[in-house]
Amino acid sequence: MMKIAVCVKSVPDPEYYEKITLDPATKRLVRDGIPAVIGEADRHALEAALALRDENGGEITVVSMGPPAARRQLLEALAMGADRAFLISDRKVGGADTLATSYTLSCLLAKTGTYDVILAGNESADGSTAHVPSQLGVWMGIAHAAGVVSVSSDDKGLIVTKEAEGGLAKYRLRTPCVVAVTPKANEVRFMDVRNILAAKEKELQVWSAADVGNMDESFMGLAGSPSQNGEVFAIESSKNCRMLTGTESEIADQIVSIISGNSKGGEEA
Ligand SMILES: Cc1cc2nc3c(=O)[nH]c(=O)nc-3n(C[C@H](O)[C@H](O)[C@H](O)COP(=O)(O)OP(=O)(O)OC[C@H]3O[C@@H](n4cnc5c(N)ncnc54)[C@H](O)[C@@H]3O)c2cc1C
């Protein structure tokens, strides 16, 4: 029997990215009217959890930190086959950077149970720092691996393959451990109608920081975040294409000339 947790983040639907704006005063994303979804990597983390449960038996708990509306994504995770879900939603944890986010998730995990394996997406679809899973491993003082492209288990623990420079590296992780999976790790199964129907009956709790308890406020939310957002601005991109004509050696000469700043060369297109 394996106790598995999966960290699922509610992120803006990529289909609507063009409509997302930044509030110049708070530097936060303005997500009004933007539907939220479970991030792609997190779906693969959940699939890895389902496969481990198929193999070993056990229970899958989904945890998240986010606004109350993130409850919908947790309900979807239950419909995908998870057994229970917990969301921490509280102004005290708002504005968290990755370190404060991972601290909060570590407290939520500690409060909800003891786990053999904690799975997460390798990087979120919005913040995309790929910090949270490793930081979680550090807060919890357990083994952690990121960039994982395959997950399996045997009687000695977990076996993961992760991307390494120029190839792949295989590791055996002692449990408990945190594993951050990439979308290459598996193919997400179709949802089963029985799970969809059962989802509403499963345990889904939304907790405040006080419900989690034993949290150190100096590590929580914006005040507990060592990194602070600075100026945020859109990059103006002007695409200029210059067509060079002539033989290969004439073109090479023109390139050298352009690089050395002697000539504009070619024609603007
Ligand atoms: C100063 C500051 C203020 C910020 N204020 C806000 C804010 O007000 N609102 C806001 O939405 N963001 C805010 N952020 C962004 C916030 O730090 C990130 O959303 C969060 O820390 C996760 O980082 P990431 O998305 O890069 O995660 P990554 O490390 O890329 O995520 C990897 C995986 O970790 C797990 N994970 C990450 N975050 C969560 C989560 N919240 N719940 C469950 N699992 C998770 C998922 O499995 C995810 O796939 C702020 C950042 C800074 C620096």
The ligand as a Gaussian input file, in Angstrom:
#p B3LYP/6-31G(d) Opt

LIG

0 1
 C        6.949000      38.406000      -4.558000
 C        6.064000      37.441000      -5.248000
 C        4.690000      37.555000      -5.137000
 C        3.865000      36.645000      -5.760000
 N        2.544000      36.801000      -5.613000
 C        1.715000      35.931000      -6.183000
 C        0.327000      36.069000      -6.015000
 O       -0.136000      36.955000      -5.350000
 N       -0.485000      35.166000      -6.611000
 C        0.037000      34.137000      -7.349000
 O       -0.740000      33.330000      -7.878000
 N        1.352000      33.974000      -7.518000
 C        2.214000      34.836000      -6.955000
 N        3.530000      34.694000      -7.113000
 C        3.999000      33.548000      -7.890000
 C        4.206000      32.393000      -6.942000
 O        5.471000      32.514000      -6.354000
 C        4.143000      31.101000      -7.703000
 O        2.858000      30.978000      -8.235000
 C        4.383000      29.900000      -6.797000
 O        5.360000      30.132000      -5.852000
 C        4.755000      28.682000      -7.575000
 O        5.862000      28.940000      -8.389000
 P        5.890000      28.339000      -9.826000
 O        4.570000      28.554000     -10.462000
 O        7.096000      28.864000     -10.528000
 O        6.045000      26.792000      -9.484000
 P        6.996000      25.678000     -10.069000
 O        8.125000      25.450000      -9.144000
 O        7.314000      25.907000     -11.510000
 O        5.935000      24.487000      -9.932000
 C        6.323000      23.123000     -10.051000
 C        5.225000      22.275000      -9.451000
 O        5.093000      22.543000      -8.053000
 C        3.721000      22.397000      -7.687000
 N        3.182000      23.704000      -7.243000
 C        3.649000      24.938000      -7.450000
 N        2.847000      25.857000      -6.876000
 C        1.841000      25.164000      -6.300000
 C        0.686000      25.535000      -5.575000
 N        0.394000      26.806000      -5.299000
 N       -0.138000      24.563000      -5.144000
 C        0.133000      23.257000      -5.402000
 N        1.200000      22.841000      -6.085000
 C        2.049000      23.786000      -6.528000
 C        2.970000      21.927000      -8.934000
 O        2.978000      20.536000      -8.974000
 C        3.840000      22.524000     -10.039000
 O        3.697000      21.877000     -11.292000
 C        4.407000      35.586000      -6.537000
 C        5.784000      35.490000      -6.676000
 C        6.611000      36.409000      -6.041000
 C        8.100000      36.283000      -6.217000

